[in-house]
Amino acid sequence: MTLQQLYNILQTLNLPVAYHHFESRQSLPFIVYMNESDSTVGADNKVLYKAKHVDVELYMAEKDEALEIQLETLLDNHEIFYENPDEVFIEEEGVFKRTYYLTI
């Protein structure tokens, strides 16, 4: 899967979506995603498998479990593996950020 394909999937939630950051202020909720790292597996001097490790951050004004379930269902339906989502409240911004750690 490419980052563009992931972007297209995330857009189906009808939320603003951007890679890394938005150029202007957005209304909540919105999604930001970024490729944090890549990994490879190889043998015999060949790369056999490549993976991108992508963080998908869901920003919300208040905790919204229904929206979280929507995002998780979307990822599940597209067989996109994610692990151990975590959540923080960013006091200076007054927003909740839930991060999903994907491997694509």
Residue pairs with C-beta under 8 A, 6 or more apart in sequence:
1 52
1 80
1 104
3 19
3 33
3 35
3 52
3 54
6 33
6 54
6 80
6 102
6 104
7 17
7 19
7 33
9 74
9 78
9 80
10 17
10 31
10 33
10 56
10 74
11 17
12 74
13 31
13 70
13 71
13 74
15 29
15 30
15 31
16 22
16 26
16 27
16 30
16 31
17 30
17 31
17 32
17 33
18 26
18 30
18 31
18 32
18 33
19 32
19 33
19 34
20 32
20 33
20 34
21 32
22 30
22 32
28 59
28 60
28 61
28 95
29 58
29 59
29 60
29 61
29 64
29 67
30 59
31 56
31 57
31 58
31 59
31 71
32 56
32 57
32 59
33 54
33 55
33 56
33 57
34 54
34 55
35 52
35 53
35 54
36 53
36 54
36 55
37 52
37 53
38 50
38 51
38 52
38 53
39 50
39 51
39 53
40 47
40 48
40 49
40 50
40 51
41 47
41 48
41 49
42 48
42 49
51 103
51 104
52 103
52 104
53 101
53 102
53 103
54 101
54 102
54 103
54 104
55 99
55 100
55 101
55 102
56 71
56 82
56 99
56 100
56 102
57 97
57 98
57 99
57 100
58 67
58 68
58 71
58 97
58 98
58 99
58 100
59 95
59 96
59 97
60 67
60 95
60 96
60 97
60 98
61 94
61 95
61 96
62 96
63 87
63 96
68 85
68 98
71 100
72 82
72 85
72 100
75 82
75 100
75 102
80 102
80 104
81 102
81 103
81 104
82 100
82 101
82 102
82 103
83 101
83 103
84 101
85 98
85 99
85 100
85 101
86 98
86 99
87 96
87 97
87 98
87 99
88 96
88 97
89 95
89 96
89 97
90 96
90 97
